[in-house]
């Protein structure tokens, strides 16, 4: 038999306790009815219409969030009270590709004044408000590793940071050691730049020695590390693995005196990427004076039989890692000047009857956090009163006659050394550099 009682209010007859039902009974609210004032047991009322755009959560509710069409911001309730509860759950496994951000709306989350990202597929978490100090506590479906985004963790070189990116700069050999990977595979792709050591400038018994070629320049940019890359970007994707990557930083070619071709630079290496050392600049007046090939080629010395600039992009890669050196001033002209060494983005200039060829221009990139130019060619040596300018990017200027010494390429730029006159010694090549950049937060 079912009976029905209709009242607007139940009050105690005495004491301070009102009891409804007996031990073992179940008190049931009718479908569609709601309650207030009884507190919560930690459960939520699930909203079965998925959320596909930004929304403000209500305490006591759970939400299925679909980020397949774009990121969603779930804003926690304003002015929460202790015990307020909100549940957020990935609708169909898209959170690692497109995150769901839980906005704090003025309250702390885990004691911090930062929003909270749900960034792994099928993640779910309950947010319970505790107090003004701690704010919302977060309880994951499993562990924190199941809900929060992780990033690459690595050591090696000189470490700097810009925005959300971490930068490792190697100016000498070492190891880039990865100890943790990102939970989102796209964040494991590394940006990098590898520059070989620059070639030394040649030396001339008279006037016209060629500038050293720049070290090879190779760069690749991950889509998750925003910066302005060089025109040569695209050397090939490298994604981090849990390993130690040996880093080789190539030395610049050493200076040498007497009529000689300049010494070549040494290779720089990171993972599968090798940037060749720059070629040596051609000399004049001796038996070993022909410029040599490399990442960028050395400039030619003067003279019809030895004045050709050497080839760059040797060995060949795509995009090219460098350019050819310029030819030296030709024929039997005793005052002809040397050709400029090739640079990362331009060939070396041709020597004239008076002026040494300018070094080829290098490549400018912001991979280290600010615009910097690398891998400029060395200038050719000059006749009296002439000029031989270095290529932008660390190349050394050619020496004049008299005043014969070639200027060294700048260290850790891969710049070629300037050519020398009158046995003064070609400028040494600048050492190379390896830079690695990735998203770390």
Secondary structure, DSSP 8 states (H G I E B T S, - for coil): -------S----SSSS----S-TT------TT----SS---S--EEEEEEE-S-EE--TTEEEEE--TTS-EEEE--SS--TT-EEEEEESSS-TTTS-EEEE-TTS-BTTBSS-EEE-STT-EEEEEEEETTTEEEEEESS-GGGTS----EEE-SEEEEETTEEEEEESS-EEEEEEE--SSGGGGB-EEEEE-------BBSSS---------EEEE--TTS-----TTB-S---B--SSEEEEE---------SSB-------EEETTEEE--------BSSSS-----SSS-----SSTTT-----SSSS--SS-S---------TT-TT--------SSS------SSS-------EEE-TTSS-EEE---------TT------TTT------SSS-------TTTT------STT---------EEEEEEE--
